[in-house]
Amino acid sequence: MNRRENLLQHIEIGSLLDSSLEKMLANKFQNAKIAILVDDNTHEYCLEFLITNFSQLSNAEIIQIPSGEESKDLEICVQIWEALTDYRFGKKDLLINLGGGMITDLGGFVASVYKRGISFVNIPTSLLAMVDAGIGGKNGVDFKGIKNQLGCIQFTEHTFVDESFLQTLPEIEIKNGFAEIIKHALIADDKLWKVIREGNGNTEINSDLINRSIQIKMEIVERDPLETGQRKLLNFGHTIGHGLEGAFLEINPISHGHAVAIGMIGEAYISMKVGLLNEDDFNEIKCLIFAIYPNVKFSEPLKKEILNFIYQDKKNQMNKINCTLLKGIGVASFDNYIEEELLVETLNYLETL
Ligand SMILES: NC(=O)c1ccc[n+]([C@@H]2O[C@H](COP(=O)([O-])OP(=O)(O)OC[C@H]3O[C@@H](n4cnc5c(N)ncnc54)[C@H](O)[C@@H]3O)[C@@H](O)[C@H]2O)c1
């Protein structure tokens, strides 16, 4: 069991059966009401393991919502708040979020707002949630098509990362989560990048990749939990990525990881254009990402939509686009303000690939 603890966050990586979950339920939540939030898939594939192995969860209320990003929506929050109210949940009760990033983002937001905040535990079941969404305290929902437009930073009571949930995760979702591992390597760890590069497009997962990825994210979050500075490094690939994800959401949704992967090529291209990244490194990044993910094609009207979504990015200031860029492989810099012309040039470039 690899345990990382600090003031803000408790994360355990390893089998849930060897974790402190049982003790925590028996001690801190002995007399608490417990609800488990799942989507259709985690209801089918992950829930039984939890309720059969942890006796205190056998009577938990189960709140099931449809799978998919469309559920990361205020209307679904309202339904969950109604259910918690009907169950007479109080300040001392507990919400367990069992699922991918959609569930951990939404469930964390629901719990943080209900009665000004109740405890919640994340048990991430997708790769993306294990290495990124389920850790680090960012919660929220999409609003008016804009990613994470409403949300808060609130840390979990505890997060349990148990890789065995990945056994039922579709291959395409492994690739989706792999993008965030690539991001962590590019912004902070050239050795991890070399390991990934040697795989030459192979996205096979092992504990080392998961552990190292979580470690990188948590080291950055611990230094800047409220994202006043360094935490923005974690947004590499996400300025363009969120633009793509938002623009495609209504017509032909693409996964978060796929959007971020193409976003990373775009933002590495910008890094090269402004003289921070050399051409060889840029080409290496582009080749590796394209060995895993297909490019995304968009029409001229959709390009305008992508730009509109990029202008909604929370990091922007005074209508200037704020981008995290690479200074090399494993080294990033935040708060770079980009001219719209360069962004348009980058979208045009992505189209040619
Ligand atoms: N809070 C953060 O810091 C942060 C960071 C990165 C991404 N995110 C958010 O995370 C979300 C994406 O997360 P995601 O990719 O996990 O999406 P997701 O939660 O929609 O999961 C992807 C799919 O996998 C299914 N699934 C999950 N676990 C499974 C399992 N063990 N077996 C079978 N199927 C399973 C889900 O039902 C879903 O169909 C986006 O909304 C993104 O904005 C948040």
The ligand as a Gaussian input file, in Angstrom:
#p B3LYP/6-31G(d) Opt

LIG

0 1
 N      -11.315000      17.487000     -11.507000
 C      -10.233000      17.415000     -12.244000
 O       -9.133000      17.810000     -11.821000
 C      -10.318000      16.810000     -13.607000
 C       -9.154000      16.479000     -14.313000
 C       -9.270000      15.870000     -15.546000
 C      -10.535000      15.584000     -16.076000
 N      -11.646000      15.922000     -15.376000
 C      -12.990000      15.592000     -15.878000
 O      -13.128000      14.184000     -15.904000
 C      -14.139000      13.855000     -16.874000
 C      -13.649000      12.712000     -17.721000
 O      -13.409000      11.598000     -16.880000
 P      -13.491000      10.122000     -17.476000
 O      -12.739000      10.071000     -18.727000
 O      -13.204000       9.191000     -16.387000
 O      -15.030000      10.051000     -17.940000
 P      -16.266000       9.232000     -17.404000
 O      -16.444000       9.368000     -15.956000
 O      -17.388000       9.614000     -18.286000
 O      -15.827000       7.705000     -17.687000
 C      -15.620000       7.260000     -19.010000
 C      -16.495000       6.017000     -19.287000
 O      -15.957000       4.902000     -18.571000
 C      -17.005000       4.267000     -17.819000
 N      -16.363000       3.622000     -16.686000
 C      -15.736000       4.220000     -15.636000
 N      -15.165000       3.293000     -14.861000
 C      -15.423000       2.086000     -15.410000
 C      -15.038000       0.754000     -15.094000
 N      -14.256000       0.472000     -14.070000
 N      -15.499000      -0.248000     -15.891000
 C      -16.256000       0.030000     -16.986000
 N      -16.602000       1.268000     -17.347000
 C      -16.197000       2.287000     -16.574000
 C      -17.952000       5.382000     -17.517000
 O      -19.241000       4.895000     -17.213000
 C      -17.939000       6.168000     -18.822000
 O      -18.773000       5.551000     -19.763000
 C      -14.393000      15.111000     -17.688000
 O      -15.604000      15.666000     -17.287000
 C      -13.241000      16.024000     -17.301000
 O      -13.586000      17.378000     -17.396000
 C      -11.554000      16.509000     -14.157000

